[in-house]
């Protein structure tokens, strides 16, 4: 990482959680969405293994082999949350 990046990261760590989230959101929105292609291989946001897994799962959904479930159902299954 560059010295400028390290300095900004250190300064940002002094912000409140809410301020850091707001800053992160603004920084993310300022990208064109292709940031993962613009970083060096050792700075990738995701690994090649993860990308392959995501692609595999997307293919399963697209082919009908697997079905998606609503967010609420996923939360209930993972955390035992119930409506009401």
C-alpha positions as CSV (number, residue, x, y, z in Angstrom):
1,X,0.0,0.0,0.0
2,X,1.1,3.5,-0.7
3,X,2.1,5.9,2.2
4,X,-0.9,8.1,1.3
5,X,-3.3,5.1,1.6
6,X,-1.8,4.1,4.9
7,X,-2.1,7.7,6.2
8,X,-5.8,7.9,5.1
9,X,-6.5,4.5,6.6
10,X,-5.0,5.6,9.9
11,X,-7.0,8.8,9.9
12,X,-10.2,7.1,9.0
13,X,-9.7,4.7,11.9
14,X,-10.2,7.7,14.2
15,X,-13.7,8.3,12.9
16,X,-16.8,6.9,14.5
17,X,-18.3,3.7,13.1
18,X,-21.1,5.7,11.5
19,X,-18.6,8.1,9.9
20,X,-16.5,5.2,8.6
21,X,-19.5,3.5,7.1
22,X,-20.6,6.7,5.4
23,X,-17.1,7.3,4.0
24,X,-16.8,3.7,2.8
25,X,-20.2,4.0,1.1
26,X,-19.1,7.3,-0.6
27,X,-15.8,5.8,-1.7
28,X,-17.6,2.7,-3.1
29,X,-20.2,4.8,-5.0
30,X,-17.3,6.8,-6.5
31,X,-16.1,3.7,-8.3
32,X,-17.5,2.5,-11.6
33,X,-18.0,-1.0,-10.4
34,X,-14.9,-2.4,-12.1
35,X,-12.6,-1.9,-9.2
36,X,-11.7,-5.6,-8.9
37,X,-10.2,-5.5,-12.4
38,X,-8.1,-2.4,-11.5
39,X,-6.2,-3.8,-8.5
40,X,-3.0,-5.8,-8.5
41,X,-3.4,-9.6,-8.2
42,X,-2.3,-9.5,-4.6
43,X,-4.9,-6.9,-3.7
44,X,-8.0,-8.6,-5.3
45,X,-11.2,-8.2,-3.3
46,X,-11.9,-11.9,-3.9
47,X,-9.9,-15.0,-4.7
48,X,-10.1,-17.0,-7.9
49,X,-11.5,-19.9,-5.8
50,X,-14.4,-17.7,-4.6
51,X,-15.1,-16.4,-8.1
52,X,-15.2,-20.0,-9.4
53,X,-17.6,-21.0,-6.6
54,X,-19.9,-18.0,-7.3
55,X,-19.9,-18.9,-11.0
56,X,-20.7,-22.5,-10.2
57,X,-23.6,-21.5,-8.0
58,X,-24.9,-19.0,-10.5
59,X,-24.9,-21.8,-13.1
60,X,-26.8,-24.1,-10.8
61,X,-29.5,-21.4,-10.3
62,X,-29.6,-20.5,-14.0
63,X,-30.0,-24.2,-15.0
64,X,-32.7,-24.8,-12.5
65,X,-30.6,-27.4,-10.6
66,X,-30.9,-25.3,-7.5
67,X,-33.6,-22.9,-6.4
68,X,-33.2,-19.7,-4.5
69,X,-35.1,-18.9,-1.3
70,X,-36.4,-15.5,0.1
71,X,-34.0,-13.6,2.4
72,X,-36.5,-14.1,5.3
73,X,-36.4,-17.9,4.9
74,X,-32.6,-17.9,4.8
75,X,-32.4,-15.9,8.0
76,X,-34.9,-18.2,9.7
77,X,-32.9,-21.3,8.6
78,X,-29.6,-19.8,9.7
79,X,-30.6,-18.1,12.9
80,X,-33.9,-19.6,13.8
81,X,-35.7,-16.3,13.6
82,X,-39.4,-16.3,13.2
83,X,-41.9,-13.6,12.2
84,X,-43.9,-12.0,14.9
